[in-house]
């Protein structure tokens, strides 16, 4: 996917800022996924604890 975007952007001469943003998003995405999974697990734990206290 990234390679396809690269080829298309070269063909239509996309600006440098686009590449900077794309690279930052590509680097940050796995970290966001890890944080999201952690939060999801913590919310589930809290929900189970609340259910058990009733």
C-alpha positions as CSV (number, residue, x, y, z in Angstrom):
1,X,0.0,0.0,0.0
2,X,2.8,2.4,1.0
3,X,4.6,1.6,-2.2
4,X,1.5,2.2,-4.3
5,X,1.1,5.6,-2.7
6,X,4.7,6.4,-3.4
7,X,4.4,5.5,-7.1
8,X,1.2,7.5,-7.5
9,X,2.6,10.5,-5.7
10,X,5.7,10.5,-7.9
11,X,3.5,10.3,-10.9
12,X,1.3,13.2,-9.9
13,X,4.1,15.1,-8.1
14,X,2.7,15.3,-4.6
15,X,4.3,17.7,-2.2
16,X,6.8,16.9,0.5
17,X,4.5,17.7,3.4
18,X,2.3,14.8,2.4
19,X,5.2,12.4,2.8
20,X,6.1,13.8,6.1
21,X,2.5,13.3,7.4
22,X,2.3,9.8,5.9
23,X,5.6,8.7,7.4
24,X,4.6,10.0,10.9
25,X,1.2,8.2,10.7
26,X,3.0,5.0,9.6
27,X,5.4,5.2,12.5
28,X,2.8,6.1,15.1
29,X,0.1,3.6,14.1
30,X,1.5,0.5,15.9
31,X,1.9,2.5,19.2
32,X,-1.7,3.7,19.0
33,X,-2.8,0.1,18.5
34,X,-1.0,-1.0,21.6
35,X,-2.4,1.8,23.7
36,X,-5.9,1.0,22.4
37,X,-5.6,-2.7,23.3
38,X,-4.3,-1.9,26.7
39,X,-7.2,0.5,27.4
40,X,-9.7,-2.0,26.1
41,X,-8.4,-4.6,28.5
42,X,-8.4,-2.3,31.4
43,X,-12.0,-1.3,30.7
44,X,-13.0,-4.9,30.5
45,X,-11.3,-5.6,33.8
46,X,-13.2,-2.7,35.4
47,X,-16.5,-3.8,34.0
48,X,-16.0,-7.4,35.3
49,X,-15.0,-6.0,38.8
50,X,-18.1,-3.8,38.8
51,X,-20.3,-6.8,37.8
52,X,-18.7,-8.9,40.6
53,X,-19.4,-6.3,43.3
54,X,-23.1,-6.3,42.6
